[in-house]
Amino acid sequence: MDVLKHLFEQHFHAPPEHVTPLQGQLGGSGRAIVRLSGGASSAIGIVYPVREENIAFLEFSRHFRRHGLPVPEIYAQDLAQGAYLEEDLGDTTLFEFLTEHRSGEIIAPEAVEAYRKVVAILPRFQVEAGRDLNYRVCYPRSSFDRQSISWDLNYFKYYFLRLAAVPFNEQALEHDFARLTKFLLAANRDYFLYRDFQSRNVMLRDGQPFFLDYQGGRKGALQYDIASLLYDGKADLPPQLRQDLLDHYLDCLSEFIPLDRAAFMEHYYAYVYVRIMQALGAYGFRGFYERKPHFLQSVPYALKNLRWLAHHVTLPIPLPALMEAFEGMLGSEKLQSIAFPTEGLTVRIFSFSFHRQPPADESGNGGGFVFDARSLPNPGREERFKTLTGKDAPVIEYLNQQESVHRFFANVVALVDTTVTTYQSRGFKNLMVSFGCTGGQHRSVFLAEQLARHLRTLSGVEVVVRHVEVEKMDEAEKMGQ
């Protein structure tokens, strides 16, 4: 990370005081992503060895900012070492905001409004900024052409269908792929295609969206990006909200181009299908091939979307072999075991003080994990934090600045995620995870809340959180009143 520290000092004229890993081992991009901070300055540093992709991201970022689009400012770069420094847009993705503002199918108005802002900005990328963008720097292709589509379809075939043991007639499937590709290419493709326009690549800062991860962008059809957002796996948007957001997008798009809605919709669901297949190929590669089980947690949502499409959409072209493969996926016992691993796994998360005994497991399962957070920096030693807990913003900010805290938490997540996957596959109903620190007020509470936030994004997991010492403090305060 020395190159990033040098870039930080070069830009801010002071060395960074903290370097905090952000992505851990759960990301799928292969990038090393860290937050560097010092004083009032903060930036995100990226190290990635693919020069062509870095060039695409850097040039696109500067181009979009010239058009007034909300993307990160590029502070400094060193392409020889595959490193660059960009604006820090905070920690809240659109996906996390949605997760925190929903109850099942009921999505709070503020989350819906965030999505409406996002889809309203999309035409500016596609049309306004797409007109004079330098497509020569696109990587790996300058357009979403026959070759690009072939890569995605084969990715799906070999890394998902084959590895999930879904039967298919290869030659018949190839005929369908050729027919689908020809149909997709018949849509107008003279726009910027963002390529990975989904909820984890949108940051929310002060209620406003900012956009990331467009380095795979190229020239293509309008339908692809809005399909990516609305059929974004774990976001699991209800069908009526998807339709409302699509209508809002088309209203906004019509302000930029003369829009034939019927022509747009003729190709729209074909692009929905190809985007879902591209995502399934990625889940299969990371999950089945690389054996990273957390990537397979998105499969149930893709299957749910395919089931909805099968009941509500008829494509203008026949694709019998592909539809048969989809039916095989929906009926696959192997995939059903991923989609419905149990009636539900309950993970009980506790914070406690090591001055007392760890909480007892009352589920009958016989234990779980107890993590000792006393090795981490202790906010309780500072007077300003004495009356606060690990749920309060100043304590959260303090602990988020500690690199050791992020390393500790990344190891916890890796271990707990693996256990959750195994427990689900074996039909276990309960898992207990406890965090202890000296007083049970700051570090353990913070870590418990962070793990709960992470686990609530997983399918089939119910999370229950208890803070033993904080509950006692609250009870004592009520008694005093």
C-alpha positions in Angstrom: 0.0 0.0 0.0 3.0 2.3 -0.1 2.0 3.7 -3.5 -1.4 4.7 -2.1 0.2 6.4 0.9 2.5 8.3 -1.4 -0.4 9.4 -3.6 -2.3 10.5 -0.5 0.6 12.6 0.8 1.1 14.0 -2.7 -2.5 15.2 -2.9 -3.2 16.3 0.7 0.4 17.4 1.6 0.3 15.2 4.7 0.7 11.4 5.2 -2.3 9.3 6.1 -2.8 8.4 9.7 -5.0 5.4 9.1 -5.3 2.9 6.3 -8.4 0.7 6.5 -9.3 -2.2 4.2 -12.8 -1.9 2.9 -13.6 -4.9 0.7 -12.1 -7.8 2.8 -12.3 -11.2 1.1 -15.9 -11.0 0.1 -15.6 -8.9 -3.0 -15.7 -10.3 -6.5 -13.7 -7.6 -8.4 -10.2 -8.6 -7.4 -9.3 -5.0 -6.5 -7.6 -4.0 -3.3 -9.7 -1.2 -1.9 -8.8 0.8 1.2 -9.8 4.0 2.9 -6.9 6.4 3.8 -7.5 9.2 6.2 -5.6 11.8 8.1 -6.9 14.9 9.9 -10.0 16.1 8.0 -8.9 14.4 4.8 -10.1 11.1 3.5 -9.8 9.2 0.2 -10.4 5.8 -1.3 -7.4 4.0 -2.7 -7.5 1.2 -5.3 -4.8 -1.1 -6.5 -5.6 -3.3 -9.5 -3.1 -4.7 -12.0 -5.3 -4.5 -15.2 -4.0 -1.3 -16.8 -6.6 -1.1 -19.5 -9.5 -1.3 -17.0 -7.9 1.3 -14.8 -7.5 3.6 -17.8 -11.2 3.1 -18.7 -12.3 4.0 -15.2 -10.1 7.0 -14.8 -11.0 8.5 -18.2 -14.7 7.7 -17.8 -14.7 9.4 -14.3 -13.2 12.6 -15.6 -15.6 12.6 -18.6 -18.7 12.1 -16.4 -17.6 14.8 -14.0 -17.2 17.2 -17.0 -20.9 16.5 -17.7 -21.8 17.2 -14.0 -22.6 13.6 -13.2 -22.2 12.5 -9.5 -19.1 10.2 -9.7 -15.9 10.3 -7.5 -13.3 12.9 -8.2 -9.9 11.3 -9.1 -7.3 12.8 -6.9 -4.1 11.1 -8.1 -3.0 8.1 -10.1 0.1 5.9 -10.7 -0.8 3.6 -13.7 2.6 2.0 -13.7 1.7 0.5 -10.3 -2.0 0.0 -11.0 -3.0 2.5 -8.3 -5.3 5.5 -8.0 -6.8 7.7 -5.3 -10.4 8.9 -5.5 -13.0 10.8 -3.5 -14.4 9.1 -0.5 -18.2 8.8 -0.9 -18.9 7.2 2.5 -20.1 3.8 3.5 -23.8 3.6 2.5 -24.7 1.8 -0.7 -28.1 1.9 -2.2 -28.4 -1.8 -1.4 -27.7 -1.3 2.3 -30.1 1.7 2.4 -32.8 -0.5 0.9 -32.1 -3.3 3.3 -32.4 -1.0 6.3 -35.6 0.6 5.0 -37.8 -2.4 4.2 -39.8 -5.1 5.9 -40.3 -7.9 3.5 -42.1 -6.6 0.4 -42.9 -3.3 2.2 -40.3 -0.7 1.2 -40.2 2.6 3.0 -40.9 5.8 1.0 -37.3 7.1 1.5 -35.9 4.0 -0.2 -38.3 4.3 -3.1 -37.3 7.9 -3.5 -33.6 7.0 -3.5 -34.3 4.5 -6.4 -36.3 7.2 -8.2 -33.3 9.6 -8.0 -31.0 6.8 -9.3 -33.2 5.9 -12.4 -33.7 9.6 -13.2 -29.9 10.1 -13.5 -29.3 7.0 -15.6 -30.3 8.6 -19.0 -27.7 11.3 -18.4 -25.0 8.6 -18.4 -26.5 6.8 -21.4 -27.5 9.7 -23.6 -26.0 13.0 -22.5 -22.5 11.7 -21.5 -22.6 8.9 -24.0 -22.6 11.2 -27.0 -19.0 12.4 -26.8 -17.4 9.6 -24.7 -14.2 8.2 -25.9 -15.2 4.6 -26.6 -11.7 3.7 -27.8 -10.7 3.2 -24.1 -13.5 0.7 -23.4 -12.3 -2.6 -21.9 -12.5 -5.4 -22.9 -14.9 -4.4 -25.8 -15.9 -1.1 -27.2 -19.5 -2.2 -27.6 -22.0 -4.8 -26.3 -21.7 -6.7 -29.6 -22.0 -10.3 -30.7 -18.7 -11.2 -29.0 -19.8 -9.6 -25.7 -23.1 -11.4 -25.7 -21.4 -14.7 -26.6 -19.1 -14.3 -23.6 -22.0 -13.7 -21.2 -24.1 -16.6 -22.6 -21.2 -19.1 -22.5 -20.3 -17.9 -19.0 -23.8 -18.8 -17.9 -23.8 -22.1 -19.8 -20.4 -23.4 -18.5 -20.2 -21.9 -15.1 -23.8 -22.1 -14.0 -25.8 -24.7 -15.9 -22.9 -27.1 -16.2 -21.6 -26.8 -12.6 -25.2 -26.8 -11.2 -25.8 -30.1 -13.1 -28.8 -28.6 -14.9 -29.4 -30.8 -18.1 -29.5 -29.1 -21.5 -29.1 -29.9 -25.2 -26.0 -28.0 -26.1 -26.6 -27.7 -29.8 -30.3 -26.7 -29.3 -29.2 -24.2 -26.7 -26.6 -22.8 -29.1 -29.3 -22.3 -31.7 -31.4 -20.4 -29.1 -28.3 -18.3 -28.1 -27.8 -17.3 -31.8 -31.5 -16.4 -32.1 -31.4 -14.4 -28.9 -28.2 -12.6 -29.8 -29.6 -11.6 -33.2 -32.7 -10.2 -31.5 -30.7 -8.3 -28.9 -28.5 -6.7 -31.6 -31.6 -5.4 -33.4 -32.2 -2.9 -30.6 -30.7 0.6 -31.0 -27.2 0.3 -29.5 -25.9 3.9 -29.9 -25.8 4.7 -26.2 -23.4 4.3 -23.2 -24.0 1.0 -21.5 -22.9 1.3 -17.9 -22.7 -2.6 -17.7 -22.9 -3.1 -13.9 -25.7 -0.6 -12.9 -26.8 -2.2 -9.7 -27.5 -1.3 -6.1 -24.1 -2.1 -4.7 -22.4 0.3 -7.1 -24.5 3.3 -6.0 -23.4 5.2 -2.9 -25.8 7.5 -1.0 -24.3 10.6 0.6 -26.6 13.1 2.3 -29.5 11.5 0.5 -28.0 11.9 -3.0 -26.7 9.1 -5.2 -23.2 8.8 -6.5 -22.0 6.2 -9.0 -19.1 3.7 -9.1 -17.8 0.7 -11.1 -18.6 1.8 -14.7 -15.1 0.7 -15.9 -16.7 -2.1 -17.9 -18.9 0.4 -19.8 -19.2 0.3 -23.6 -21.6 1.3 -26.3 -24.9 -0.6 -26.2 -28.6 -0.6 -25.8 -30.6 1.4 -23.3 -32.5 -1.5 -22.0 -29.6 -3.3 -20.4 -28.8 -1.0 -17.5 -32.3 -0.4 -16.2 -32.8 -4.2 -16.4 -29.6 -4.6 -14.3 -31.0 -2.3 -11.6 -34.5 -3.5 -11.5 -33.7 -7.2 -11.5 -30.7 -6.9 -9.2 -30.5 -10.2 -7.3 -30.6 -9.6 -3.6 -32.3 -6.2 -3.9 -35.4 -8.3 -4.6 -37.6 -5.4 -5.7 -41.4 -6.2 -5.7 -42.8 -6.4 -9.2 -45.1 -3.4 -8.9 -42.1 -1.2 -7.7 -40.1 -2.5 -10.6 -42.8 -1.4 -13.0 -43.2 2.0 -11.4 -39.5 2.6 -11.6 -39.4 1.5 -15.2 -42.2 4.0 -16.0 -40.3 6.7 -14.2 -37.1 5.9 -16.1 -38.9 6.0 -19.4 -40.5 9.4 -18.5 -37.0 10.7 -17.7 -35.5 9.2 -20.8 -38.1 10.8 -23.0 -36.6 14.2 -22.0 -33.4 13.3 -23.8 -34.5 11.4 -26.9 -37.7 10.9 -28.9 -38.8 7.7 -27.3 -40.9 4.9 -28.9 -42.0 3.0 -25.8 -43.4 0.1 -27.7 -40.0 -0.4 -29.5 -38.2 -0.1 -26.2 -40.4 -2.7 -24.5 -40.1 -5.1 -27.5 -36.5 -5.7 -26.5 -36.6 -5.0 -22.8 -37.3 -8.4 -21.4 -34.8 -10.1 -23.6 -32.2 -7.8 -22.0 -33.6 -8.7 -18.6 -33.0 -12.4 -19.4 -29.5 -11.8 -20.6 -28.6 -9.8 -17.6 -29.9 -12.5 -15.2 -27.9 -15.1 -17.1 -24.7 -12.9 -16.9 -25.2 -12.6 -13.1 -25.9 -16.4 -12.7 -22.6 -17.1 -14.6 -20.8 -14.8 -12.1 -22.5 -16.6 -9.2 -21.6 -19.9 -10.6 -18.0 -19.0 -11.2 -17.4 -17.5 -7.8 -19.6 -20.0 -5.9 -19.3 -23.4 -7.6 -15.9 -23.0 -9.3 -14.0 -20.9 -6.8 -15.9 -22.4 -3.9 -16.9 -19.1 -2.3 -20.3 -20.0 -1.0 -21.6 -16.6 -0.1 -21.9 -15.8 -3.9 -24.5 -18.6 -4.1 -26.7 -16.7 -1.7 -27.9 -14.6 -4.6 -29.1 -17.6 -6.6 -32.5 -17.8 -4.9 -33.3 -14.3 -6.0 -32.3 -14.9 -9.6 -34.6 -18.1 -9.6 -37.4 -16.0 -8.2 -37.0 -13.5 -11.0 -36.9 -16.3 -13.6 -40.1 -17.8 -12.1 -41.9 -14.4 -12.3 -40.7 -13.9 -15.9 -42.0 -17.4 -16.9 -45.4 -16.5 -15.6 -45.7 -12.9 -16.8 -43.6 -12.5 -20.0 -43.6 -13.9 -23.5 -40.6 -13.0 -25.6 -41.2 -12.1 -29.3 -38.9 -15.0 -30.3 -39.1 -18.7 -29.5 -36.3 -20.0 -27.3 -37.4 -23.5 -26.4 -34.1 -25.0 -25.3 -33.3 -22.0 -23.1 -36.7 -22.0 -21.5 -36.3 -25.8 -20.9 -33.0 -25.1 -19.2 -34.7 -22.5 -17.0 -37.4 -25.0 -16.1 -34.7 -27.4 -15.2 -33.1 -24.8 -12.9 -36.4 -24.1 -11.2 -36.9 -27.8 -10.6 -33.3 -28.7 -9.6 -33.0 -30.2 -6.2 -29.4 -28.9 -6.0 -30.5 -25.4 -6.6 -33.5 -25.7 -4.4 -31.2 -26.7 -1.6 -29.5 -23.4 -2.1 -32.7 -21.5 -2.5 -34.5 -23.0 0.5 -31.8 -24.4 2.7 -34.0 -24.5 5.8 -37.2 -23.2 7.2 -34.9 -20.5 8.5 -31.7 -20.2 10.5 -31.8 -17.9 13.5 -28.6 -16.3 14.5 -28.5 -14.8 18.0 -25.9 -12.2 18.5 -24.9 -11.0 21.9 -22.5 -8.4 23.3 -21.3 -8.8 26.9 -18.6 -7.9 29.5 -15.8 -10.3 30.4 -16.3 -9.2 34.0 -19.2 -11.6 33.9 -19.9 -15.0 32.2 -20.6 -15.1 28.5 -24.3 -15.5 27.7 -25.7 -19.0 27.9 -27.1 -20.7 24.8 -30.8 -21.3 25.5 -31.5 -22.8 22.1 -30.2 -26.2 22.9 -27.7 -26.1 20.1 -24.8 -26.1 22.5 -22.8 -22.9 21.9 -21.4 -21.2 18.8 -18.8 -18.5 18.7 -17.4 -16.3 21.4 -15.1 -13.5 20.1 -12.8 -11.6 22.4 -12.6 -7.9 21.3 -10.3 -6.8 24.2 -7.3 -6.7 21.9 -8.9 -3.9 19.9 -8.5 -0.1 20.7 -10.8 0.7 23.6 -13.1 3.8 23.3 -14.0 3.4 27.0 -10.6 4.8 27.9 -11.5 8.2 26.6 -13.7 10.5 28.6 -15.7 11.7 25.5 -17.0 8.1 25.0 -17.8 7.2 28.7 -21.6 7.7 28.5 -21.9 6.4 24.9 -22.2 2.8 23.5 -21.1 1.1 20.3 -24.4 2.1 18.7 -23.6 5.8 18.9 -22.2 7.6 15.9 -19.0 9.0 17.6 -18.0 5.5 18.8 -18.8 4.0 15.4 -16.7 6.6 13.7 -13.8 6.1 16.1 -13.8 2.3 15.7 -14.2 2.5 11.9 -10.9 4.4 11.8 -9.0 1.5 13.4 -7.4 -0.8 10.9 -7.2 -3.6 13.5 -11.0 -3.5 14.0 -11.6 -4.0 10.3 -9.1 -6.9 10.1 -10.7 -8.5 13.2 -14.2 -8.1 11.7 -13.2 -9.5 8.3 -12.0 -12.7 10.0 -15.2 -12.9 12.0 -17.3 -12.5 8.9 -15.3 -15.1 7.0 -15.8 -17.7 9.8 -19.4 -16.9 10.5 -20.5 -16.9 6.8 -19.0 -20.3 6.3 -20.7 -21.6 9.3 -24.1 -20.1 8.3 -23.8 -21.8 4.9 -23.0 -25.1 6.4 -25.7 -24.8 9.1 -28.3 -24.0 6.4 -27.3 -26.9 4.2 -27.5 -29.3 7.2 -30.9 -28.0 8.4 -29.7 -26.5 11.7 -32.0 -23.9 13.2 -29.8 -21.9 15.6 -26.4 -20.3 15.7 -25.1 -18.1 18.6 -22.4 -15.5 18.2 -21.2 -13.5 21.2 -18.7 -10.6 21.4 -17.1 -9.8 24.7 -15.0 -6.8 25.7 -14.0 -5.2 29.0 -17.2 -3.4 29.9 -19.6 -4.8 27.2 -20.5 -1.2 26.2 -18.4 -0.2 23.2 -16.3 -2.6 21.1 -18.5 -5.7 21.6 -21.7 -3.7 20.9 -20.2 -2.2 17.8 -19.1 -5.6 16.4 -22.5 -7.2 17.3 -24.3 -4.5 15.4 -22.0 -4.7 12.4 -22.4 -8.5 12.2 -26.1 -8.2 12.4 -26.2 -5.7 9.6 -24.2 -8.0 7.4 -26.2 -11.2 8.2 -29.5 -9.4 7.5 -28.4 -9.2 3.8 -28.3 -13.1 3.6 -31.2 -15.2 2.5 -32.9 -17.5 5.0 -31.4 -15.9 8.1 -33.2 -14.3 11.0 -31.1 -12.2 13.2 -31.7 -11.5 16.9 -29.4 -9.0 18.7 -29.0 -8.5 22.5 -26.6 -6.2 24.3 -26.4 -7.6 27.8 -24.6 -4.7 29.6 -26.4 -2.0 27.7 -29.7 -3.5 28.6 -28.7 -3.3 32.3 -27.6 0.3 31.9 -31.0 1.2 30.3 -32.8 -0.6 33.1 -30.8 1.2 35.8 -31.5 4.5 34.1 -35.2 3.8 34.1 -35.1 2.8 37.8 -33.3 6.1 38.5 -36.1 8.0 36.9 
